[in-house]
Amino acid sequence: MKQVVGYMITFCCFSLLLLLVNEITDEISVAQTHQEQIESEIKLPTIEKQLPVTMVDRNGFVFNEEYTEWRQPIPLKEVPEIIKQIYLLSEDKEFYNHVGFNLGAITRAMVVNSSQDSMEQGGSTITQQLVRLRYLSEEKTYSRKITELFYAYELEQQYDKDEIFEMYLNEMFFGNQVYGIGAASSFYFQKPLAELSIAEMAFIAAIPNNPSLYNPLNHFKNTKKRQERLLDILAENNVITKEEANTYKQEKIVLNTKEKIQKNPAYSTYVLAELKDLVAITEGYEQLLKESKSEEEKQKINEQIDEKVNQLLQSGIIIHTALDSKKQLQDERAINKILGNGSLQSSAVVIDNQTREIVSLYAGKDYKKFDFHRAYQGFRQPGSSFKPLVVYAPLFETTDYTPKSIVSGGKYCVADFCPDNYDGKVYGNVSISTAFKYSYNTSALRLLDTIGLNTAFQYIEKFHFQSLVPEDKSYAAGLGGLSYGVTTLELADAYTSFIDGTYVRAKSIRQVTDLEGNVLYSWPTKKETIWSNKTVTYIRSLLKDVVTSGTGRGITTTSSYIGAKTGTTNDYKDFWLAGLTDQYTAAVWIGYDNPKSMQSLQDDKIHFKIFNTIMN
């Protein structure tokens, strides 16, 4: 009988040995098959993490976050020792001794997997897990496993143990698009990792073992059960006492999950658009676009810009902005109330005179993030609000005319362009001041003809009007007649030149920094002198006259100075108001997205009410 049993044991051992040899032969075959591929991939692919983009207002408060993955990498030295011990003891006790993989663990896993005809048993080291998280899929095949071993070994050659451990702790998936132990702490408890209790640390440390099963938002009890197992492991290895483990188990875990900060959508949407311009200018792409000779070439350059911006956004940056959060909220609420119900829309921009920074933006009623942004995407005919820029300021800059100079308000044609005055009336000789404050079209056309289109557009081209085309260099432009029009932001931006005669593009971004605070991008601050002191004095006087006794009567502010210019386009489809006070420069547009007459709203002066609100 004993002999029979001995034969049976021998036969079983021999069968098991054959099975193991068979599996080992398969793995060697796979390794040989993939040898060349592995050697080429052993360089380890570059990893593109998607770190959050954070926007802060002028006071340093976060008002917007952009991310698909919530990450907050932290250095190993800032990780509490208890967290390190949890993962070393539960995942890889021999981490600081092996070369990337543990042969003993692999052998044990092979035996179990062979007997079960599956790939369920683990045996992976922390280094292997990091490789799987970073470079490989989660498929359970011997081919992938072999590649994983080569990668793990190479990773150990390129980095020391602490660096690998740090990468591992920052790469682990904690469910709910959260990656890394630091991010998990801020997401689930809204506290830095170092401020968590040991019970809380063990609780979030439980999640990566199986992020679905231990997702605390869906399976809190499962997470709690594994947390208690991890505390027991700490006690078994004398990191804490059994009494301490029991005490920590009794501590009540209260989650305080983080909501993505998405305030001020009108402002944050524009910031991302401005960021693209900032990168294009700083990196020299804008100049390349100007020099490009074909649409195909421009498209390639724009693709390069997009790629550069995407890389920047994924790298984890902080965008420091000029947003006045309090004013933004007040302006939005006030404008919404003024517009009331219905489909009437508006856009408005307020720029700080001293810094030339955009402090608030109104993109339209009921605006949602990434919707059509009327403040910088809505191109509409500017009407008479364009006259100070294209006619009157260039006139004063290049001639001896003054506001007291005389100009006719009678009919006037240039070639076949014969506009009427706004009310259809014909006027005789009037002062430029009168022609300006009552917005006589025929007078403006005469003056534009005096200086010539080349002179006028030499000044217009100094500003940031993006939609102007060669066909716009016509006498209709003197009355705001353009092919596509301008945006509210562009108009307000150009009007800042009437603050003191200098111009630098108005911006929302103060600077862009990386997570360590290093400045990556910032706008040039050097201003260009556009208008002389004489021209500025004349224009500011004319703008003031509009408010006190012209088409702008009804505009009021608490500022010691207020000047503005109105604009109305054909068939009353657009109402404009642009001007400045001592503190701000602003522009306001009202109209319908599908243009139609607003003649019935003319006496309501809705754009005046909006202007008065945002300028106070």
C-alpha positions as CSV (number, residue, x, y, z in Angstrom):
1,M,0.0,0.0,0.0
2,K,2.8,2.4,1.0
3,Q,4.5,1.6,-2.3
4,V,1.3,2.5,-4.3
5,V,1.0,5.8,-2.4
6,G,4.6,6.5,-3.1
7,Y,4.1,5.8,-6.8
8,M,1.1,8.1,-6.8
9,I,3.0,11.0,-5.1
10,T,5.9,10.5,-7.5
11,F,3.6,10.6,-10.5
12,C,1.9,13.7,-9.2
13,C,5.2,15.5,-8.6
14,F,6.4,14.4,-12.0
15,S,3.2,15.7,-13.6
16,L,3.5,19.0,-11.7
17,L,7.1,19.3,-12.8
18,L,6.2,18.7,-16.4
19,L,3.5,21.4,-16.1
20,L,5.9,23.9,-14.6
21,V,8.5,23.1,-17.3
22,N,5.8,23.6,-19.9
23,E,4.8,27.0,-18.4
24,I,8.5,28.0,-18.1
25,T,9.1,27.0,-21.7
26,D,6.1,29.0,-22.8
27,E,7.4,32.1,-21.0
28,I,10.9,31.7,-22.4
29,S,9.4,31.4,-25.9
30,V,7.4,34.6,-25.3
31,A,10.5,36.4,-24.0
32,Q,12.5,35.4,-27.0
33,T,9.7,36.4,-29.4
34,H,9.5,39.8,-27.8
35,Q,13.2,40.3,-27.2
36,E,13.7,42.9,-30.0
37,Q,10.6,44.7,-29.1
38,I,11.5,44.8,-25.4
39,E,15.0,46.0,-26.1
40,S,13.5,49.0,-28.1
41,E,10.9,49.7,-25.5
42,I,13.2,49.3,-22.5
43,K,14.0,53.0,-22.9
44,L,10.6,53.4,-21.1
45,P,8.1,55.6,-23.0
46,T,7.7,59.3,-21.9
47,I,4.7,59.6,-19.7
48,E,2.2,62.4,-20.2
49,K,0.4,63.0,-16.9
50,Q,-2.7,65.2,-16.9
51,L,-2.2,67.4,-14.0
52,P,-4.8,70.0,-13.0
53,V,-4.9,73.5,-14.3
54,T,-5.7,76.0,-11.6
55,M,-6.9,79.6,-12.0
56,V,-6.6,82.1,-9.2
57,D,-8.0,85.6,-9.1
58,R,-6.2,88.8,-8.3
59,N,-6.4,88.0,-4.5
60,G,-5.0,84.5,-4.9
61,F,-8.3,82.6,-4.5
62,V,-8.9,79.6,-6.7
63,F,-12.0,80.2,-9.0
64,N,-11.5,77.5,-11.6
65,E,-10.0,74.1,-12.1
66,E,-9.5,72.2,-15.3
67,Y,-8.7,68.5,-15.1
68,T,-9.9,65.1,-16.2
69,E,-7.6,63.4,-13.7
70,W,-7.2,64.9,-10.2
71,R,-3.5,64.8,-9.3
72,Q,-1.4,66.5,-6.7
73,P,2.0,64.9,-6.7
74,I,4.0,65.2,-3.4
75,P,7.6,64.4,-2.7
76,L,8.3,61.2,-0.7
77,K,9.7,63.3,2.2
78,E,6.2,64.8,2.7
79,V,4.5,61.4,2.9
80,P,3.9,60.3,6.5
81,E,5.8,57.2,7.6
82,I,2.7,55.4,8.4
83,I,1.6,55.5,4.8
84,K,4.9,54.2,3.6
85,Q,4.7,51.3,6.1
86,I,1.2,50.4,5.0
87,Y,2.2,49.9,1.4
88,L,5.6,48.3,2.0
89,L,4.1,45.8,4.5
90,S,0.9,45.1,2.5
91,E,2.3,45.1,-1.0
92,D,6.1,44.5,-1.1
93,K,8.1,43.8,2.1
94,E,11.2,43.1,0.1
95,F,11.0,46.3,-1.9
96,Y,14.3,47.8,-0.8
97,N,16.1,44.5,-1.5
98,H,14.9,43.1,-4.9
99,V,16.0,44.2,-8.4
100,G,12.5,45.1,-9.6
101,F,10.9,41.7,-9.3
102,N,10.8,39.0,-6.6
103,L,11.6,35.5,-7.9
104,G,10.2,33.8,-4.9
105,A,6.8,35.6,-5.2
106,I,6.8,34.9,-9.0
107,T,7.4,31.2,-8.4
108,R,4.6,30.9,-5.8
109,A,2.3,32.7,-8.2
110,M,3.3,30.4,-11.1
111,V,2.5,27.3,-9.0
112,V,-0.9,28.6,-8.0
113,N,-1.7,29.9,-11.5
114,S,-0.6,26.6,-13.1
115,S,-2.8,24.5,-10.8
116,Q,-5.8,26.8,-11.4
117,D,-5.1,27.4,-15.1
118,S,-5.5,31.1,-14.6
119,M,-3.6,34.3,-14.2
120,E,-5.2,35.5,-11.0
121,Q,-2.4,35.2,-8.5
122,G,-0.2,38.3,-8.2
123,G,3.4,38.3,-7.0
124,S,4.0,41.8,-8.3
125,T,6.4,44.1,-6.6
126,I,5.8,47.8,-6.1
127,T,8.1,48.4,-9.1
128,Q,6.1,46.0,-11.2
129,Q,2.9,47.7,-10.1
130,L,4.3,51.1,-11.1
131,V,5.3,49.7,-14.5
132,R,1.8,48.4,-15.0
133,L,0.3,51.7,-13.9
134,R,2.5,53.8,-16.2
135,Y,3.4,51.8,-19.2
136,L,1.3,48.7,-19.6
137,S,-2.3,47.5,-19.7
138,E,-4.0,45.4,-17.0
139,E,-4.4,42.3,-19.3
140,K,-3.4,39.1,-17.6
141,T,-1.2,37.4,-20.1
142,Y,2.3,35.9,-19.9
143,S,3.4,38.1,-22.8
144,R,2.5,41.3,-20.8
145,K,4.0,39.8,-17.7
146,I,7.3,39.2,-19.3
147,T,7.4,42.8,-20.7
148,E,6.5,44.0,-17.2
149,L,9.6,42.2,-15.7
150,F,11.9,43.8,-18.2
151,Y,10.4,47.2,-17.6
152,A,10.6,46.8,-13.8
153,Y,14.3,45.8,-14.0
154,E,15.1,48.8,-16.3
155,L,13.2,51.1,-14.0
156,E,15.4,50.0,-11.1
157,Q,18.5,50.7,-13.2
158,Q,17.3,54.2,-14.0
159,Y,16.0,55.3,-10.6
160,D,16.8,54.7,-7.0
161,K,14.4,53.0,-4.6
162,D,13.0,56.2,-3.0
163,E,12.4,57.7,-6.5
164,I,10.4,54.6,-7.5
165,F,8.5,54.6,-4.3
166,E,7.6,58.3,-4.7
167,M,6.4,57.7,-8.3
168,Y,4.3,54.7,-7.1
169,L,2.6,56.7,-4.4
170,N,1.8,59.5,-6.8
171,E,0.7,57.2,-9.6
172,M,-1.8,54.9,-7.8
173,F,-5.4,55.1,-8.8
174,F,-7.8,55.9,-6.0
175,G,-11.1,55.8,-8.0
176,N,-13.2,58.8,-9.2
177,Q,-10.4,60.0,-11.5
178,V,-8.1,60.5,-8.5
179,Y,-4.4,59.6,-8.9
180,G,-1.8,59.6,-6.1
181,I,-2.0,59.6,-2.3
182,G,-1.8,63.4,-2.0
183,A,-4.6,63.9,-4.4
184,A,-6.7,61.2,-2.6
185,S,-6.3,63.1,0.7
186,S,-7.5,66.4,-0.8
187,F,-10.3,64.7,-2.8
188,Y,-11.8,62.5,-0.1
189,F,-11.1,64.7,3.0
190,Q,-10.1,68.1,1.6
191,K,-7.1,68.1,3.8
192,P,-3.3,67.8,3.2
193,L,-2.1,64.2,3.7
194,A,0.0,65.2,6.8
195,E,-3.2,66.5,8.5
196,L,-5.1,63.2,8.2
197,S,-5.4,60.9,11.2
198,I,-3.9,57.5,11.1
199,A,-7.4,56.0,10.7
200,E,-8.0,58.3,7.7
201,M,-4.6,57.5,6.2
202,A,-5.3,53.8,6.4
203,F,-8.8,54.4,4.9
204,I,-7.7,56.0,1.7
205,A,-4.7,53.6,1.5
206,A,-7.2,50.8,1.2
207,I,-8.6,52.1,-2.1
208,P,-6.0,51.2,-4.7
209,N,-6.0,47.5,-4.0
210,N,-9.3,47.4,-6.0
211,P,-10.6,50.9,-6.8
212,S,-14.0,49.6,-7.8
213,L,-14.6,47.3,-4.9
214,Y,-13.1,49.8,-2.4
215,N,-14.6,53.0,-3.8
216,P,-15.7,54.7,-0.6
217,L,-18.4,56.7,-2.4
218,N,-20.1,53.5,-3.5
219,H,-18.8,50.8,-1.2
220,F,-17.9,52.5,2.1
221,K,-18.2,49.3,4.1
222,N,-15.8,47.5,1.8
223,T,-13.3,50.3,2.2
224,K,-13.7,50.3,6.0
225,K,-13.2,46.5,6.1
226,R,-9.9,46.7,4.2
227,Q,-8.8,49.7,6.3
228,E,-9.1,47.5,9.4
229,R,-7.1,44.8,7.7
230,L,-4.3,47.3,7.0
231,L,-4.4,48.4,10.6
232,D,-4.0,44.8,11.7
233,I,-1.0,44.4,9.3
234,L,0.6,47.5,11.0
235,A,0.0,45.9,14.4
236,E,1.3,42.5,13.3
237,N,4.5,44.1,12.2
238,N,4.8,46.2,15.4
239,V,4.4,49.6,13.7
240,I,1.5,50.2,16.0
241,T,0.2,48.3,18.9
242,K,-2.9,46.1,18.8
243,E,-4.6,48.5,21.2
244,E,-3.8,51.4,18.9
245,A,-5.1,49.5,15.9
246,N,-8.4,48.8,17.8
247,T,-8.7,52.5,18.7
248,Y,-8.1,53.6,15.1
249,K,-10.7,51.1,13.9
250,Q,-13.3,52.8,16.2
251,E,-12.6,56.2,14.8
252,K,-15.5,57.5,12.7
253,I,-14.6,58.2,9.1
254,V,-16.4,61.2,7.7
255,L,-15.8,61.9,4.0
256,N,-15.7,65.5,2.7
257,T,-15.3,65.0,-1.0
258,K,-13.9,67.7,-3.2
259,E,-16.1,69.3,-5.8
260,K,-14.3,70.6,-9.0
261,I,-14.2,74.4,-8.6
262,Q,-15.9,75.9,-11.7
263,K,-16.8,79.5,-10.8
264,N,-16.9,82.5,-13.2
265,P,-17.3,80.5,-16.4
266,A,-17.3,83.6,-18.6
267,Y,-13.9,84.7,-17.3
268,S,-12.3,81.2,-17.2
269,T,-13.4,80.4,-20.7
270,Y,-11.7,83.5,-22.0
271,V,-8.6,82.9,-19.9
272,L,-8.0,79.6,-21.8
273,A,-8.4,81.4,-25.1
274,E,-6.0,84.1,-24.1
275,L,-3.5,81.4,-22.9
276,K,-3.3,80.2,-26.5
277,D,-2.5,83.7,-27.7
278,L,0.1,84.1,-25.0
279,V,1.9,80.9,-25.9
280,A,1.7,81.7,-29.7
281,I,3.3,85.1,-29.2
282,T,5.9,84.0,-26.6
283,E,7.0,81.0,-28.6
284,G,7.2,82.9,-31.9
285,Y,4.2,81.2,-33.6
286,E,2.3,84.4,-34.2
287,Q,5.2,85.7,-36.3
288,L,5.3,82.5,-38.3
289,L,1.6,82.9,-38.9
290,K,2.1,86.4,-40.3
291,E,4.9,85.1,-42.6
292,S,3.0,82.0,-43.8
293,K,2.1,82.0,-47.5
294,S,-0.7,79.5,-47.7
295,E,-3.7,78.2,-45.7
296,E,-2.0,74.8,-45.4
297,E,1.0,76.4,-43.8
298,K,-1.1,78.3,-41.4
299,Q,-3.0,75.2,-40.5
300,K,0.2,73.3,-39.6
301,I,1.4,76.2,-37.4
302,N,-2.0,76.3,-35.6
303,E,-1.7,72.6,-35.0
304,Q,1.7,73.2,-33.5
305,I,0.2,75.9,-31.2
306,D,-2.5,73.5,-30.1
307,E,0.0,70.8,-29.4
308,K,2.1,73.2,-27.3
309,V,-0.9,74.4,-25.3
310,N,-2.1,70.9,-24.7
311,Q,1.3,69.9,-23.4
312,L,1.3,72.9,-21.1
313,L,-2.2,72.2,-19.8
314,Q,-1.3,68.6,-19.0
315,S,1.9,69.6,-17.2
316,G,0.1,71.1,-14.3
317,I,0.1,74.9,-14.2
318,I,-1.3,77.8,-12.2
319,I,-2.8,80.7,-14.1
320,H,-2.7,83.9,-12.1
321,T,-5.4,86.2,-13.4
322,A,-6.6,89.8,-12.9
323,L,-10.1,88.7,-12.1
324,D,-12.0,90.8,-9.5
325,S,-14.3,88.0,-8.4
326,K,-16.5,90.2,-6.3
327,K,-17.0,92.6,-9.3
328,Q,-17.5,89.8,-11.7
329,L,-20.3,88.4,-9.6
330,Q,-21.9,91.8,-9.1
331,D,-21.8,92.7,-12.8
332,E,-23.2,89.4,-13.9
333,R,-26.2,89.6,-11.5
334,A,-26.9,93.2,-12.4
335,I,-26.7,92.7,-16.1
336,N,-28.9,89.6,-15.9
337,K,-31.5,91.6,-14.0
338,I,-31.4,94.5,-16.5
339,L,-31.8,92.2,-19.5
340,G,-34.7,90.3,-17.8
341,N,-36.5,87.5,-19.6
342,G,-36.5,87.0,-23.3
343,S,-33.8,86.6,-25.9
344,L,-32.1,90.0,-25.7
345,Q,-28.4,89.4,-25.1
346,S,-25.4,91.5,-24.1
347,S,-21.7,91.4,-23.7
348,A,-19.5,93.7,-21.6
349,V,-15.9,94.1,-20.7
350,V,-14.3,96.1,-17.9
351,I,-10.6,97.0,-17.9
352,D,-8.5,98.5,-15.1
353,N,-7.0,101.7,-16.4
354,Q,-3.8,101.5,-14.3
355,T,-2.9,97.9,-15.1
356,R,-4.7,97.4,-18.4
357,E,-6.1,94.2,-16.9
358,I,-9.5,92.7,-17.6
359,V,-11.3,92.7,-14.3
360,S,-14.7,91.4,-15.4
361,L,-16.3,89.9,-18.5
362,Y,-19.9,89.4,-19.3
363,A,-20.4,86.8,-22.1
364,G,-24.2,86.6,-22.3
365,K,-27.2,85.8,-20.3
366,D,-27.3,82.3,-18.8
367,Y,-23.8,81.7,-20.0
368,K,-22.4,78.2,-19.5
369,K,-18.7,77.3,-19.8
370,F,-17.4,77.0,-23.4
371,D,-20.7,78.3,-24.8
372,F,-20.5,81.0,-27.5
373,H,-18.7,83.8,-25.7
374,R,-20.2,87.1,-26.9
375,A,-17.4,89.2,-25.3
376,Y,-14.6,87.9,-27.4
377,Q,-16.2,85.7,-30.1
378,G,-19.2,87.9,-31.0
379,F,-18.1,90.0,-34.0
380,R,-20.7,92.8,-34.7
381,Q,-20.7,96.0,-36.6
382,P,-19.5,98.8,-34.1
383,G,-21.4,101.7,-35.6
384,S,-20.4,105.2,-34.5
385,S,-18.4,103.8,-31.5
386,F,-15.7,103.1,-34.0
387,K,-15.4,106.8,-35.1
388,P,-13.1,108.0,-32.3
389,L,-10.5,105.4,-33.3
390,V,-10.6,105.5,-37.0
391,V,-11.5,109.2,-37.7
392,Y,-11.2,111.7,-34.8
393,A,-8.1,110.6,-33.0
394,P,-6.1,110.2,-36.3
395,L,-7.4,113.6,-37.4
396,F,-6.2,115.4,-34.3
397,E,-2.9,113.4,-34.4
398,T,-2.0,114.4,-38.0
399,T,-3.6,117.8,-38.5
400,D,-4.2,121.1,-36.8
401,Y,-7.9,120.5,-36.3
402,T,-9.3,121.0,-32.8
403,P,-12.8,120.3,-31.3
404,K,-13.7,123.9,-32.1
405,S,-12.8,123.5,-35.8
406,I,-15.7,123.7,-38.2
407,V,-17.0,120.9,-40.4
408,S,-20.1,120.6,-42.5
409,G,-22.9,118.3,-41.5
410,G,-24.4,118.4,-45.0
411,K,-24.6,115.6,-47.5
412,Y,-21.3,114.2,-48.7
413,C,-20.2,111.4,-51.0
414,V,-17.0,109.6,-51.6
415,A,-17.4,107.8,-55.0
416,D,-20.7,106.0,-54.6
417,F,-20.7,106.0,-50.8
418,C,-23.3,108.6,-49.7
419,P,-24.4,107.9,-46.1
420,D,-27.1,109.8,-44.3
421,N,-27.0,111.1,-40.8
422,Y,-28.5,108.9,-38.1
423,D,-31.8,110.8,-38.0
424,G,-31.8,111.5,-41.8
425,K,-31.4,115.2,-41.3
426,V,-29.0,117.5,-43.1
427,Y,-26.9,120.0,-41.1
428,G,-24.9,123.0,-42.0
429,N,-21.5,124.0,-40.6
430,V,-20.9,122.8,-37.0
431,S,-18.0,122.4,-34.7
432,I,-16.2,119.1,-34.5
433,S,-17.4,118.9,-30.9
434,T,-21.1,119.1,-32.1
435,A,-20.6,116.7,-34.9
436,F,-19.0,114.2,-32.5
437,K,-21.4,114.4,-29.7
438,Y,-24.4,114.0,-32.0
439,S,-22.6,111.5,-34.2
440,Y,-23.1,113.1,-37.6
441,N,-22.1,110.6,-40.2
442,T,-21.5,113.0,-43.0
443,S,-19.1,115.1,-40.9
444,A,-17.2,112.0,-39.9
445,L,-16.9,111.0,-43.6
446,R,-15.6,114.4,-44.6
447,L,-12.9,114.3,-41.9
448,L,-11.9,110.8,-42.9
449,D,-11.6,111.9,-46.5
450,T,-9.4,114.7,-45.2
451,I,-6.8,112.5,-43.6
452,G,-7.2,109.6,-46.0
453,L,-7.7,105.8,-45.5
454,N,-4.0,105.0,-45.3
455,T,-3.5,107.4,-42.4
456,A,-6.6,106.2,-40.5
457,F,-5.7,102.5,-40.9
458,Q,-2.1,103.0,-39.8
459,Y,-3.6,103.7,-36.4
460,I,-6.3,101.1,-36.5
461,E,-3.7,98.4,-37.2
462,K,-1.9,99.2,-34.0
463,F,-4.8,97.7,-32.0
464,H,-5.9,94.1,-31.6
465,F,-8.8,93.9,-34.1
466,Q,-8.5,90.3,-35.3
467,S,-11.3,90.2,-37.9
468,L,-10.3,93.2,-40.1
469,V,-9.7,92.2,-43.7
470,P,-8.2,94.2,-46.6
471,E,-11.7,95.0,-47.8
472,D,-12.4,96.9,-44.6
473,K,-10.0,99.7,-45.7
474,S,-12.9,101.7,-47.1
475,Y,-14.8,104.9,-46.2
476,A,-17.6,102.8,-44.7
477,A,-15.2,101.9,-41.9
478,G,-15.3,105.5,-40.7
479,L,-18.9,104.9,-39.7
480,G,-18.2,101.4,-38.3
481,G,-19.1,99.5,-41.5
482,L,-16.8,96.5,-41.5
483,S,-16.9,93.1,-43.2
484,Y,-17.2,91.1,-39.9
485,G,-17.2,93.7,-37.2
486,V,-15.4,93.8,-33.9
487,T,-15.8,92.2,-30.5
488,T,-16.7,94.0,-27.2
489,L,-13.3,93.1,-25.8
490,E,-11.5,94.5,-28.9
491,L,-13.4,97.8,-28.7
492,A,-12.8,98.2,-24.9
493,D,-9.1,97.3,-25.5
494,A,-8.6,100.0,-28.1
495,Y,-10.4,102.6,-26.0
496,T,-7.7,102.2,-23.3
497,S,-5.4,104.2,-25.6
498,F,-7.5,107.2,-24.6
499,I,-6.4,106.8,-21.0
500,D,-3.1,108.5,-21.6
501,G,-2.2,107.9,-25.2
502,T,-0.4,104.6,-24.7
503,Y,-1.5,101.1,-25.6
504,V,-0.7,97.6,-24.5
505,R,-3.1,94.8,-25.1
506,A,-5.5,94.3,-22.2
507,K,-5.0,90.9,-20.6
508,S,-6.7,88.6,-18.1
509,I,-3.5,86.6,-17.4
510,R,-0.9,88.1,-15.1
511,Q,1.5,85.1,-15.3
512,V,1.5,81.3,-15.7
513,T,3.6,79.3,-13.3
514,D,4.4,75.7,-12.8
515,L,3.5,73.9,-9.5
516,E,6.8,75.0,-8.0
517,G,6.0,78.7,-8.7
518,N,8.4,79.1,-11.6
519,V,7.1,81.7,-14.1
520,L,6.6,80.1,-17.5
521,Y,4.7,82.8,-19.4
522,S,3.7,86.4,-18.8
523,W,2.6,89.2,-21.1
524,P,5.0,92.0,-22.2
525,T,4.2,95.1,-20.2
526,K,5.9,97.7,-22.4
527,K,3.3,100.2,-23.7
528,E,3.4,101.8,-27.1
529,T,2.6,105.5,-27.5
530,I,-0.3,105.8,-30.0
531,W,-1.7,109.3,-29.3
532,S,0.0,112.6,-28.3
533,N,-1.1,114.4,-25.1
534,K,-3.0,116.9,-27.4
535,T,-5.0,114.1,-29.1
536,V,-5.8,112.5,-25.8
537,T,-7.0,115.8,-24.3
538,Y,-9.2,116.5,-27.3
539,I,-10.7,113.0,-27.4
540,R,-11.4,112.8,-23.7
541,S,-13.1,116.2,-24.0
542,L,-15.3,115.0,-26.8
543,L,-16.2,111.8,-25.0
544,K,-17.2,113.9,-22.0
545,D,-19.4,116.1,-24.1
546,V,-21.3,113.1,-25.4
547,V,-22.2,112.2,-21.8
548,T,-23.1,115.7,-20.7
549,S,-25.0,117.0,-23.7
550,G,-24.9,114.5,-26.5
551,T,-26.2,111.0,-27.4
552,G,-24.8,109.7,-24.1
553,R,-27.1,111.7,-21.8
554,G,-28.2,109.3,-19.1
555,I,-24.8,107.9,-18.4
556,T,-23.8,108.5,-14.7
557,T,-21.0,107.4,-12.5
558,T,-19.4,108.5,-9.2
559,S,-16.1,109.1,-11.0
560,S,-14.8,112.7,-11.5
561,Y,-14.4,111.9,-15.2
562,I,-16.7,110.0,-17.5
563,G,-16.6,110.0,-21.3
564,A,-18.2,107.6,-23.7
565,K,-19.3,107.1,-27.3
566,T,-22.5,105.5,-28.5
567,G,-23.0,103.4,-31.5
568,T,-26.1,102.2,-33.4
569,T,-26.0,100.0,-36.5
570,N,-28.3,99.9,-39.5
571,D,-31.9,99.0,-38.7
572,Y,-31.1,99.2,-35.0
573,K,-29.6,95.7,-34.9
574,D,-26.8,96.6,-32.5
575,F,-26.5,99.1,-29.6
576,W,-23.0,100.0,-28.4
577,L,-21.5,102.1,-25.7
578,A,-17.7,102.4,-25.1
579,G,-15.9,104.8,-22.7
580,L,-13.9,105.4,-19.6
581,T,-13.8,106.8,-16.1
582,D,-10.9,107.5,-13.9
583,Q,-10.7,103.8,-12.9
584,Y,-12.1,101.7,-15.7
585,T,-12.4,101.5,-19.5
586,A,-15.4,99.5,-20.7
587,A,-17.5,98.5,-23.7
588,V,-21.1,97.2,-23.8
589,W,-23.0,95.6,-26.6
590,I,-26.7,94.6,-26.7
591,G,-28.5,92.8,-29.4
592,Y,-30.0,89.5,-30.5
593,D,-27.9,86.5,-31.5
594,N,-30.0,86.4,-34.6
595,P,-29.9,90.1,-35.5
596,K,-33.2,92.0,-35.7
597,S,-34.4,95.5,-35.1
598,M,-34.3,96.9,-31.6
599,Q,-35.9,100.2,-32.5
600,S,-38.6,99.6,-29.9
601,L,-36.0,99.4,-27.2
602,Q,-34.2,102.6,-28.2
603,D,-35.7,104.8,-25.5
604,D,-35.1,102.1,-22.8
605,K,-31.4,102.7,-23.1
606,I,-30.6,99.3,-21.7
607,H,-27.0,99.5,-22.7
608,F,-26.7,102.8,-20.7
609,K,-28.1,101.0,-17.6
610,I,-25.5,98.2,-18.0
611,F,-22.7,100.7,-18.5
612,N,-23.7,102.7,-15.4
613,T,-23.8,99.5,-13.4
614,I,-20.4,98.1,-14.4
615,M,-18.6,101.4,-14.2
616,N,-19.6,102.1,-10.6
